Amino acid sequence: MTFTALRRIAPWIVLTAAVLAGCASGPPRGGSSDRDGADANPPTDLARVPDAEPRLETIRSGGPNKPYDVLGRSYVPITRDASFTERGLASWYGKKFHGRRTASGEVYNMYAMTAAHPTLPIPSYARVRNPANGREVVLRINDRGPFHAGRIVDLSYTAALKLDLLRGVAPVELQRITFDEIRTGAWRRDTGTDVAATPAPALVAASSSELAVAAVSPPSPAIPPAPLPPNEPASAPAAALTEPVADAPNARAYTTPARGFWIQLGAFRQREGAESFQQRVIAELDWLSPLLAVFSDASMFRLQAGPYPSRNDARIAAERIRDGLQLVPVIVERR
């Protein structure tokens, strides 16, 4: 449920919060148009709907990632890119909220691969597994909820169908997909090649021009119709995330390359210099935040943005960076 919808029913929540907080069976079944559930004639082949495709998305501060209160309980959303695993109960929500705004501001589509979580970054991606049958799906987190004891995620109708969870509340295992896993492709499990298990190639030696230090003063020495869902999720005030893992003060440096074209912004003898400069870049170009990474190469620490699928894509981004930071970045290919 979106924040707007939550605000409309606030008086009702005040009167029945105690009942809802302990409710495990959801709203009564029946013909009321205000009750949640599945469409009488859902689209065919929903089981073939592809999982969400994780991509790097800026984690904003504020918005759906701002602390909020629902039903007398306080929630503090995660505000950095970090690993996160959780076990608990999953529910799902359907036609009552179909077409309404989610906490992210996006329109809820019960037939898309999305989910609501109380505290994961918005936007974010997660893998959800049904331990009873071994089925897994990859979802995009774009909403807040559920707000019932023991429940950790509210699935879209299609996600619940693919996991065989339309019958009601059931245990699941959830794991957030990090920026590292998205960059390297390590999150994939459905291809013939397991990227995570494939040894990374040796770091490609760059030319002297590619190792040039960015032209800025560095901060350190530089170099079928289903039953009703178990209950409706209430959504919290909208918000969004910050500080991807590479942006955190103590972010580790990469020791293996992520394939593709990278834009080098600077090279430093000390890791602290690279990370300090990284924070300066984020302050000026927040859209670049999820793409930044520090690579450890011999005795140097290189701040780079990427990866981009082609040199031309990297060139276009490099021009934006040059205009925004007044420096001359260089493009490095990692194979």
C-alpha positions as CSV (number, residue, x, y, z in Angstrom):
1,M,0.0,0.0,0.0
2,T,1.3,3.4,-0.8
3,F,1.8,6.2,1.7
4,T,-1.1,8.1,0.0
5,A,-3.4,5.1,0.5
6,L,-2.2,4.7,4.1
7,R,-3.0,8.3,4.9
8,R,-6.6,7.8,3.6
9,I,-7.2,5.0,6.0
10,A,-5.3,6.5,8.9
11,P,-8.4,7.0,11.1
12,W,-9.3,3.3,10.7
13,I,-5.8,2.2,11.5
14,V,-5.8,4.2,14.7
15,L,-8.9,2.3,15.9
16,T,-7.8,-1.2,14.8
17,A,-4.0,-1.2,14.9
18,A,-4.0,-3.6,17.8
19,V,-6.2,-6.1,15.9
20,L,-4.1,-5.8,12.7
21,A,-0.8,-6.2,14.5
22,G,-1.8,-9.6,15.7
23,C,-3.8,-10.7,12.7
24,A,-2.4,-13.7,10.8
25,S,-5.3,-14.6,8.6
26,G,-6.0,-11.4,6.6
27,P,-9.3,-9.8,5.6
28,P,-12.5,-12.0,5.4
29,R,-13.2,-13.5,2.0
30,G,-16.2,-12.3,0.2
31,G,-17.5,-10.1,-2.6
32,S,-16.5,-6.7,-1.3
33,S,-14.7,-4.6,-4.0
34,D,-12.6,-3.2,-1.2
35,R,-11.0,-6.6,-0.4
36,D,-7.8,-7.7,-1.8
37,G,-7.1,-10.7,-4.0
38,A,-6.5,-11.9,-7.5
39,D,-8.3,-10.9,-10.7
40,A,-11.0,-13.3,-11.8
41,N,-9.1,-13.7,-15.1
42,P,-5.4,-13.1,-14.5
43,P,-3.1,-13.1,-17.6
44,T,-1.9,-16.4,-18.9
45,D,1.7,-17.7,-18.7
46,L,2.5,-15.6,-15.6
47,A,4.9,-18.4,-14.6
48,R,7.0,-17.4,-17.7
49,V,7.4,-13.8,-16.6
50,P,11.1,-13.2,-16.3
51,D,12.7,-12.3,-13.0
52,A,13.8,-8.7,-12.4
53,E,17.1,-7.8,-14.0
54,P,19.3,-6.2,-11.4
55,R,21.0,-3.0,-12.4
56,L,22.9,-0.3,-10.6
57,E,20.5,2.4,-9.3
58,T,21.4,5.4,-7.2
59,I,20.5,5.0,-3.6
60,R,19.0,8.3,-2.6
61,S,18.8,9.8,0.8
62,G,15.4,10.6,2.3
63,G,12.2,9.8,0.5
64,P,11.2,6.1,1.0
65,N,14.5,5.5,2.8
66,K,13.7,8.0,5.6
67,P,12.8,6.6,9.1
68,Y,9.1,6.2,9.6
69,D,6.4,4.9,12.0
70,V,3.6,2.5,11.2
71,L,1.1,0.9,13.6
72,G,3.0,2.1,16.6
73,R,6.4,0.7,15.4
74,S,9.4,2.6,14.2
75,Y,11.4,1.5,11.1
76,V,14.8,2.7,10.0
77,P,15.5,1.8,6.3
78,I,19.1,0.7,5.4
79,T,20.9,3.6,3.8
80,R,24.0,2.0,2.2
81,D,24.8,-0.8,-0.2
82,A,25.4,-3.8,2.1
83,S,24.8,-7.6,2.2
84,F,21.5,-8.5,3.8
85,T,20.0,-11.9,4.5
86,E,16.8,-12.7,6.4
87,R,14.4,-15.6,7.1
88,G,10.8,-15.2,7.9
89,L,7.2,-15.2,6.5
90,A,6.2,-13.9,3.1
91,S,2.7,-12.7,2.1
92,W,1.5,-11.1,-1.1
93,Y,-0.8,-8.3,-2.3
94,G,-2.9,-8.0,-5.4
95,K,-5.8,-6.2,-7.1
96,K,-6.7,-3.8,-4.3
97,F,-3.4,-2.1,-4.8
98,H,-2.9,-2.7,-8.5
99,G,-2.3,0.6,-10.2
100,R,-1.7,2.6,-7.0
101,R,1.5,4.3,-6.1
102,T,4.1,2.4,-4.2
103,A,6.4,4.0,-1.6
104,S,9.0,4.6,-4.3
105,G,6.4,6.6,-6.3
106,E,6.2,3.9,-9.0
107,V,2.8,2.4,-9.9
108,Y,2.3,-1.1,-8.4
109,N,1.9,-3.8,-11.0
110,M,0.8,-7.1,-9.4
111,Y,2.0,-8.9,-12.5
112,A,5.5,-7.6,-12.3
113,M,8.4,-9.0,-10.3
114,T,8.5,-6.6,-7.4
115,A,8.1,-6.7,-3.6
116,A,7.7,-4.6,-0.5
117,H,10.1,-4.8,2.4
118,P,10.1,-2.7,5.6
119,T,13.8,-1.6,5.6
120,L,15.7,-2.7,2.4
121,P,16.9,0.2,0.2
122,I,14.5,1.5,-2.3
123,P,15.3,0.8,-5.1
124,S,17.0,-2.5,-4.4
125,Y,17.1,-6.1,-5.7
126,A,16.7,-9.3,-3.7
127,R,16.6,-13.1,-4.3
128,V,13.7,-14.8,-2.5
129,R,13.7,-18.6,-2.1
130,N,10.9,-20.9,-1.0
131,P,12.7,-23.6,1.1
132,A,9.7,-25.9,0.8
133,N,10.3,-26.5,-3.0
134,G,13.6,-24.8,-3.7
135,R,12.1,-22.3,-6.1
136,E,13.8,-18.9,-6.3
137,V,13.0,-15.5,-7.9
138,V,14.8,-12.2,-8.2
139,L,12.7,-9.1,-7.3
140,R,12.9,-5.4,-7.4
141,I,12.1,-3.8,-4.0
142,N,10.1,-0.7,-4.6
143,D,7.5,-0.6,-1.8
144,R,7.3,-0.7,2.0
145,G,5.6,-3.5,4.0
146,P,4.6,-5.9,5.5
147,F,3.9,-4.6,9.0
148,H,2.9,-7.8,10.8
149,A,5.0,-9.8,13.3
150,G,7.2,-12.4,11.6
151,R,6.5,-11.2,8.1
152,I,9.6,-10.0,6.2
153,V,8.3,-9.4,2.6
154,D,5.2,-8.8,0.6
155,L,5.4,-10.3,-2.8
156,S,3.7,-9.3,-6.0
157,Y,1.0,-11.7,-7.3
158,T,3.3,-13.1,-10.0
159,A,6.3,-13.5,-7.6
160,A,4.1,-15.4,-5.2
161,L,2.7,-17.6,-8.0
162,K,6.2,-18.5,-9.3
163,L,7.3,-19.4,-5.7
164,D,4.0,-21.4,-5.2
165,L,3.0,-19.1,-2.3
166,L,-0.4,-18.0,-3.3
167,R,-2.1,-20.2,-0.7
168,G,-1.1,-17.9,2.2
169,V,1.7,-16.9,4.5
170,A,4.7,-19.2,4.2
171,P,8.4,-19.2,5.2
172,V,11.0,-17.8,2.8
173,E,14.7,-16.9,2.7
174,L,15.6,-13.5,1.4
175,Q,19.1,-12.2,0.2
176,R,19.8,-8.7,-1.1
177,I,21.8,-8.5,-4.3
178,T,24.7,-6.0,-3.8
179,F,26.3,-3.6,-6.2
180,D,29.4,-5.8,-6.3
181,E,27.3,-8.8,-7.5
182,I,25.5,-6.7,-10.1
183,R,28.8,-5.3,-11.5
184,T,30.4,-8.7,-11.8
185,G,27.3,-10.7,-12.8
186,A,27.8,-12.9,-9.8
187,W,24.1,-12.7,-8.9
188,R,23.2,-14.9,-11.9
189,R,22.4,-18.5,-11.2
190,D,20.3,-19.4,-14.3
191,T,23.0,-19.4,-16.9
192,G,25.4,-22.2,-18.0
193,T,28.4,-20.2,-16.7
194,D,28.6,-19.4,-13.1
195,V,30.3,-16.1,-13.1
196,A,31.0,-16.3,-9.4
197,A,32.8,-19.6,-9.8
198,T,34.8,-18.5,-12.8
199,P,38.3,-17.4,-11.9
200,A,38.8,-13.7,-12.7
201,P,41.4,-12.9,-15.3
202,A,44.6,-11.1,-14.4
203,L,44.4,-7.4,-14.3
204,V,45.0,-6.0,-17.8
205,A,48.0,-3.7,-18.0
206,A,46.9,-0.2,-19.0
207,S,48.9,2.2,-21.2
208,S,50.7,5.1,-19.7
209,S,47.9,7.4,-20.9
210,E,45.3,5.3,-19.2
211,L,47.2,5.5,-15.9
212,A,47.2,9.3,-16.0
213,V,46.0,11.0,-12.8
214,A,42.8,13.1,-13.2
215,A,43.5,16.8,-13.6
216,V,42.4,17.8,-10.2
217,S,44.1,18.5,-7.0
218,P,43.9,15.2,-5.1
219,P,43.3,15.0,-1.3
220,S,46.4,12.8,-0.9
221,P,49.6,12.2,-3.0
222,A,48.2,11.3,-6.4
223,I,49.1,8.9,-9.0
224,P,-5.4,-19.4,-11.9
225,P,-7.8,-17.3,-9.7
226,A,-6.0,-17.5,-6.4
227,P,-7.3,-17.2,-2.9
228,L,-7.2,-13.9,-1.1
229,P,-3.7,-12.8,0.0
230,P,-2.9,-13.1,3.7
231,N,-3.3,-9.4,4.5
232,E,-2.7,-6.1,2.8
233,P,0.6,-4.4,3.3
234,A,0.5,-0.8,4.6
235,S,3.1,1.4,3.1
236,A,5.2,4.0,4.8
237,P,6.3,7.4,3.8
238,A,8.3,7.3,0.6
239,A,12.2,7.3,0.8
240,A,15.5,6.0,-0.9
241,L,19.1,4.8,-0.2
242,T,22.6,6.1,-0.1
243,E,26.2,4.9,0.3
244,P,26.7,2.0,-2.0
245,V,29.4,-0.3,-0.6
246,A,32.1,1.4,-2.7
247,D,31.0,4.7,-1.2
248,A,31.2,3.7,2.4
249,P,34.0,5.3,4.4
250,N,35.7,1.9,4.9
251,A,34.8,0.4,1.5
252,R,37.2,-2.3,0.4
253,A,39.2,-1.9,-2.8
254,Y,38.6,-4.3,-5.6
255,T,41.4,-6.7,-6.3
256,T,40.0,-8.3,-9.4
257,P,38.6,-6.5,-12.5
258,A,35.0,-6.3,-13.5
259,R,34.8,-6.7,-17.3
260,G,33.9,-3.7,-19.4
261,F,34.9,-0.1,-20.0
262,W,35.7,2.0,-16.9
263,I,36.2,5.7,-16.5
264,Q,39.3,6.5,-14.4
265,L,39.0,9.6,-12.3
266,G,42.2,9.4,-10.3
267,A,45.0,7.2,-9.1
268,F,46.5,7.5,-5.6
269,R,49.3,6.0,-3.6
270,Q,47.1,5.6,-0.6
271,R,43.7,4.1,-0.4
272,E,42.5,6.9,1.9
273,G,43.2,9.4,-0.9
274,A,41.1,7.4,-3.4
275,E,38.2,7.1,-0.9
276,S,38.4,10.8,0.1
277,F,38.3,11.8,-3.5
278,Q,35.4,9.4,-4.1
279,Q,33.3,11.3,-1.5
280,R,34.1,14.6,-3.2
281,V,32.9,13.1,-6.6
282,I,29.7,11.9,-5.0
283,A,29.0,15.3,-3.5
284,E,29.2,16.8,-7.0
285,L,27.7,14.0,-9.1
286,D,25.3,11.9,-7.1
287,W,24.1,10.1,-10.2
288,L,27.6,8.6,-10.4
289,S,27.5,7.2,-6.9
290,P,26.5,3.5,-7.6
291,L,29.0,3.3,-10.4
292,L,32.1,4.2,-8.4
293,A,34.6,1.7,-7.3
294,V,38.2,1.7,-6.0
295,F,40.5,-0.8,-7.6
296,S,43.8,-2.0,-6.0
297,D,46.5,-2.4,-8.6
298,A,50.0,-3.1,-7.4
299,S,50.9,0.0,-5.3
300,M,48.1,2.2,-6.6
301,F,44.5,2.7,-5.8
302,R,42.4,3.8,-8.7
303,L,39.0,5.5,-8.5
304,Q,36.9,4.4,-11.5
305,A,33.3,4.5,-12.7
306,G,31.6,1.7,-14.5
307,P,31.5,-0.8,-16.1
308,Y,30.1,0.4,-19.4
309,P,29.3,-2.1,-22.2
310,S,31.0,-0.2,-24.9
311,R,33.8,2.4,-25.3
312,N,31.3,4.8,-26.8
313,D,29.0,4.5,-23.7
314,A,32.0,5.2,-21.5
315,R,32.9,8.2,-23.7
316,I,29.5,9.8,-23.4
317,A,29.6,9.3,-19.6
318,A,33.2,10.7,-19.5
319,E,32.0,13.9,-21.2
320,R,29.4,14.4,-18.5
321,I,32.0,13.8,-15.8
322,R,34.4,16.2,-17.4
323,D,31.8,18.9,-17.6
324,G,30.6,18.3,-14.0
325,L,34.0,18.0,-12.3
326,Q,36.2,20.1,-14.7
327,L,38.7,17.2,-15.0
328,V,39.9,15.0,-17.9
329,P,39.0,11.4,-17.1
330,V,40.5,8.5,-19.1
331,I,38.8,5.3,-20.3
332,V,40.2,1.9,-19.2
333,E,39.1,-1.5,-20.6
334,R,39.1,-4.4,-18.2
335,R,38.8,-7.8,-19.9
